[in-house]
Amino acid sequence: MNGTDSIVICGLKKSYRKDLPPAVDLQGEVHIHKGELFGIIGPDGAGKTTLFRMLATLVLPDGGSASLEGLDIVRDYRKIRTLLGYMPGRFSLYPDLSVRENLEFFASVFGKEVEANYGLISNIYDRLKPFERRKSGKLSGGMKQKLALCCSLIHSPSVLFLDEPTTGVDPSSRRELWENLADLKASGMTIVVSTAYMDEADRCDRVAMMKSGRFLTVDSPADIISKFDRRLFAARSEEMFRLLQDLKSIADVERCYTFGDTHHFILKRDSHAGAEDLAEQLRSACGHRSVEVNEVPASLEDCYMNLEEAGSADMDFAGNTSREDK
């Protein structure tokens, strides 16, 4: 670890049952830099929460190691907890306490006064002030999110973990959260956030795409997209379910999947077919009278689907991130 690193993860592993695959089985080494907004992107069951719990010193790893601000997550767990803010995925505050009482309680756990660190949360908490006597269990999803964020920040941590903070909240609250995270990042705080929403990855400096307990790749969103070297098409017809099945039968198509209101598909590397060639095949061979096919640029979701389908455990990311730090 050097002066630019806030978190270093080295091959962390965790299993809950011997008869099941590991919940987390990371390979190589990943460095998260000071002041970085780092995203961990993946679907439910990818291992994001287990990884967060290990890094937050709540669960012991079975193998590997990790450090936070130079402190070992197993040996130095008490010190780590004083400089870490952690907002779990589930609402974990006290529902029978008021908004203000929850904030005061979490400040007292760290031996702090609310007023001492109020400047850090003022932009967030000011929107809760009209409701500060309301029991937290009676708040809306967006208000609960704001309160949980305030409670995780009230002791002025240097590192903040947020586990799927935008799940189940309205679009306006999602937008406000990311604006708040941008402000915290500008103050120099290191932020690690997990999400299943690919559109949120664009707001991160770098992301780790996670599947079945492993990182598929770690890079900036722009660089992940730039490495997508396949021809990608979008198709739409009046019979979308049948279209997906018919795309799988075309010899030029390597894989296909639903993407919004279209189906995306990737061509085999040796295919030279164009959009009109593919549309004609769907019309003549498959009977789609009204079908539209267009070549499209890849999104982060397309990159994830490609890495996932390829079964990639792209180990080059470990070397790349490590070399930058040395």
C-alpha atoms as one frame of an Amber mdcrd trajectory, in Angstrom:
protein
   0.000   0.000   0.000   1.247   3.489  -0.816   0.165   7.038  -0.029  -2.447
   7.183  -2.779  -4.329   4.081  -1.619  -7.272   4.140   0.744  -8.295   0.472
   0.386  -6.327  -2.543  -0.821  -8.093  -5.861  -1.431  -5.959  -8.983  -1.891
  -7.785 -12.176  -2.844 -10.563 -11.972  -0.261 -12.641 -15.133   0.097 -15.769
 -16.013   2.045 -17.982 -19.120   2.103 -21.077 -19.657   4.207 -21.685 -23.319
   3.367 -19.332 -26.039   2.176 -21.902 -27.407  -0.271 -22.297 -24.051  -2.051
 -19.862 -21.964  -4.131 -18.063 -19.179  -2.233 -20.043 -15.979  -1.754 -16.832
 -14.058  -2.497 -13.784 -15.514  -4.237 -11.706 -12.585  -5.475  -8.532 -13.065
  -7.454  -5.563 -10.724  -7.642  -5.209  -7.330  -6.009  -7.350  -4.198  -6.269
  -6.385  -0.722  -5.084  -9.022   1.922  -4.336  -7.471   5.375  -4.232  -7.959
   8.129  -1.685 -10.783  10.449  -2.667 -12.086   8.034  -5.286 -15.752   7.288
  -5.942 -15.581   3.561  -6.629 -18.548   1.459  -7.719 -19.161  -2.270  -7.323
 -21.686  -3.239  -9.975 -23.565  -6.503 -10.199 -26.924  -8.246  -9.792 -28.391
  -9.634  -6.588 -26.312 -12.584  -5.402 -23.083 -11.315  -6.970 -21.375 -11.063
  -3.562 -21.456  -7.297  -3.110 -22.958  -7.287   0.391 -20.641 -10.029   1.672
 -17.645  -8.087   0.354 -18.868  -4.913   2.065 -19.390  -6.745   5.351 -15.835
  -8.067   5.266 -14.376  -4.651   4.454 -16.514  -3.089   7.196 -15.084  -5.639
   9.709 -18.506  -7.211  10.327 -17.665 -10.615   8.812 -14.323 -12.425   9.001
 -12.836 -13.517   5.662 -11.913 -17.166   5.094  -8.880 -16.197   3.059  -6.990
 -13.300   1.560  -6.551  -9.907   3.188  -7.579  -6.286   2.933  -6.534  -3.004
   4.460  -8.313   0.287   4.950  -6.221   3.415   5.460  -3.270   1.115   6.147
  -5.140  -0.878   8.811  -5.764  -4.614   8.509  -9.485  -5.489   8.495  -8.977
  -8.426  10.897  -6.241  -7.222  13.222  -7.196  -3.524  13.392 -10.982  -3.761
  13.264 -11.557  -1.458  16.245  -9.566   1.398  14.697 -11.196   0.864  11.302
 -14.681   1.249  12.763 -13.820   4.739  14.027 -12.915   6.029  10.567 -15.483
   4.145   8.495 -19.042   5.117   7.643 -21.246   2.196   6.591 -24.769   2.398
   5.198 -26.157  -1.133   4.725 -28.673  -2.037   2.069 -31.520  -2.607   4.500
 -32.825   0.228   6.658 -30.930  -0.386   9.893 -31.865   2.572  12.077 -34.186
   2.431  15.074 -37.777   2.755  13.796 -39.185   3.749  17.206 -36.732   6.617
  17.622 -37.323   9.973  15.987 -35.145  11.328  13.211 -33.240  13.538  15.655
 -32.917  10.783  18.262 -31.375   8.414  15.713 -28.847  11.041  14.693 -27.916
  11.813  18.298 -27.603   8.125  19.144 -25.181   7.374  16.303 -23.126  10.452
  17.147 -22.896   9.300  20.779 -21.674   5.838  19.745 -18.528   7.544  18.433
 -18.304  10.004  21.316 -19.304  12.913  19.076 -21.783  15.756  19.271 -24.155
  16.328  16.365 -23.259  20.014  16.189 -19.528  19.278  15.910 -19.905  17.576
  12.527 -23.152  19.128  11.361 -21.443  20.937   8.495 -20.740  17.606   6.807
 -24.412  16.623   6.718 -26.157  20.004   6.627 -27.121  19.842   2.936 -28.747
  16.457   3.537 -30.217  16.934   7.005 -31.762  20.335   6.283 -34.355  18.503
   4.171 -35.153  16.262   7.144 -35.495  19.056   9.704 -39.253  19.523   9.213
 -39.657  15.846  10.145 -37.035  15.476  12.879 -39.638  14.611  15.540 -41.187
  11.913  13.359 -40.327   8.290  14.135 -37.892   7.027  11.518 -40.045   3.976
  10.795 -42.755   6.322   9.479 -40.524   8.031   6.911 -40.741   7.510   3.162
 -38.054   5.483   1.410 -36.216   8.585   0.229 -36.296  10.182   3.681 -35.060
   6.968   5.315 -32.176   6.966   2.859 -31.241  10.545   3.763 -31.374   9.800
   7.485 -29.277   6.649   7.113 -26.675   8.616   5.162 -26.573  11.323   7.830
 -26.113   8.721  10.579 -23.256   7.075   8.670 -21.511  10.454   8.297 -22.090
  12.037  11.700 -18.688  10.936  13.073 -16.874  12.434  10.032 -15.416   9.220
   8.534 -12.608   9.237   5.973 -14.118   6.264   4.095 -17.790   5.690   3.308
 -19.390   2.388   2.236 -22.910   2.420   0.790 -24.509  -0.925  -0.042 -27.150
  -0.472  -2.770 -28.310   2.889  -1.361 -30.706   3.650  -4.234 -32.701   0.409
  -4.161 -36.380   1.088  -3.580 -36.205   4.883  -3.644 -37.779   7.289  -6.123
 -35.822   8.784  -9.063 -35.614  12.198  -7.395 -34.049  10.710  -4.257 -31.619
   8.700  -6.390 -30.495  11.865  -8.139 -30.128  13.746  -4.848 -28.040  10.938
  -3.367 -25.553  11.027  -6.230 -25.338  14.808  -5.944 -24.567  14.389  -2.233
 -21.898  11.789  -3.004 -20.287  14.153  -5.511 -20.070  16.814  -2.779 -18.551
  14.332  -0.315 -16.020  13.196  -2.909 -15.055  16.829  -3.513 -14.240  17.081
   0.202 -11.679  14.265  -0.207 -13.708  11.382   1.180 -13.192   7.901  -0.288
 -16.554   6.420  -1.268 -17.356   2.835  -2.248 -20.907   2.239  -3.439 -22.574
  -0.918  -4.697 -25.511  -0.979  -7.082 -27.380  -3.234  -9.465 -28.184  -0.238
 -11.699 -25.752  -0.006 -14.594 -26.751   3.589 -15.365 -25.319   4.646 -11.994
 -21.879   3.292 -12.861 -21.246   6.301 -15.110 -21.123   8.481 -12.002 -18.140
   6.556 -10.575 -14.451   7.188 -11.227 -13.921   3.438 -11.597 -16.095   0.382
 -11.219 -15.652  -3.297 -10.473 -18.129  -5.472 -12.353 -18.966  -8.418 -10.107
 -20.551 -11.791 -10.826 -20.737 -14.947  -8.676 -18.275 -13.627  -6.108 -15.620
 -12.497  -8.591 -14.662  -9.285 -10.325 -15.040  -9.557 -14.089 -13.108  -6.343
 -14.671 -12.032  -3.173 -12.853 -11.654   0.053 -14.811 -13.205   3.432 -15.524
 -16.621   3.278 -17.225 -15.206   4.919 -20.352 -12.311   2.458 -20.595 -14.589
  -0.547 -20.084 -16.721   0.611 -23.004 -13.665   1.369 -25.157 -12.496  -2.243
 -24.741 -15.749  -3.644 -26.149 -14.479  -4.906 -29.505 -17.548  -6.701 -30.844
 -20.212  -5.687 -33.367 -23.448  -5.014 -31.520 -26.951  -4.702 -32.965 -30.421
  -3.845 -31.658 -33.540  -5.492 -33.095 -37.232  -4.787 -32.700 -40.351  -6.379
 -34.177 -44.060  -6.821 -33.471 -43.377 -10.260 -31.953 -40.595  -9.623 -29.469
 -40.686 -12.984 -27.696 -40.441 -14.929 -30.952 -37.790 -12.508 -32.217 -35.479
 -13.414 -29.326 -35.788 -17.115 -30.127 -35.237 -16.509 -33.843 -32.119 -14.416
 -33.214 -30.615 -17.392 -31.399 -31.114 -19.503 -34.538 -29.177 -17.172 -36.869
 -25.716 -18.558 -37.623 -24.012 -15.142 -37.434 -25.320 -14.401 -33.930 -23.109
 -15.378 -30.989 -25.407 -14.242 -28.163 -28.548 -12.172 -27.669 -30.477 -10.722
 -24.743 -33.304  -8.324 -23.956 -32.255  -4.698 -23.575 -35.036  -2.256 -22.707
 -37.657  -2.387 -25.460 -35.269  -4.069 -27.917 -33.142  -7.193 -28.136 -29.377
  -6.702 -28.373 -27.204  -9.268 -30.090 -23.490  -9.715 -30.727 -22.152 -11.177
 -33.966 -19.508 -13.850 -34.197 -16.060 -12.443 -34.844 -15.845 -13.856 -38.372
 -19.247 -12.479 -39.425 -19.426  -9.630 -41.947 -23.215  -9.342 -41.963 -24.736
  -5.875 -41.903 -27.945  -4.609 -40.328 -29.991  -4.987 -43.528 -28.602  -8.501
 -44.157 -29.720  -9.542 -40.687 -33.125  -7.891 -41.046 -33.672  -9.708 -44.349
 -32.825 -13.043 -42.720 -35.400 -12.376 -40.031 -37.995 -11.451 -42.645 -37.403
 -14.229 -45.165 -36.305 -17.137 -42.979 -38.212 -16.373 -39.786 -41.340 -14.632
 -41.056 -41.005 -11.289 -39.285 -42.877  -8.910 -41.568 -42.054  -5.787 -39.573
 -38.545  -5.907 -38.140 -35.949  -3.212 -37.509 -32.228  -3.908 -37.022 -29.582
  -1.261 -36.290 -25.924  -1.392 -35.324 -25.529   0.387 -31.967 -22.695   1.466
 -29.643 -22.135  -0.585 -26.506 -23.313   0.543 -23.086 -21.891  -0.575 -19.740
 -24.721  -3.086 -19.484 -23.688  -4.578 -22.837 -20.104  -4.804 -21.583 -21.285
  -6.586 -18.446 -23.391  -9.040 -20.438 -20.444  -9.757 -22.738 -18.029 -10.354
 -19.851 -20.572 -12.447 -17.979 -21.410 -14.626 -20.977 -17.754 -15.091 -21.840
 -17.106 -16.271 -18.273 -14.262 -13.777 -18.087 -12.247 -13.395 -14.926 -10.229
 -10.591 -16.484  -7.092 -10.766 -14.369  -5.302  -8.034 -16.281  -7.132  -5.444
 -14.163  -5.107  -6.433 -11.101  -1.813  -5.829 -12.818  -2.962  -2.584 -14.373
  -4.192  -1.050 -11.133  -1.166  -2.231  -9.208   1.345  -0.923 -11.741  -0.214
   2.531 -11.635   0.426   2.634  -7.925   4.042   1.493  -8.013
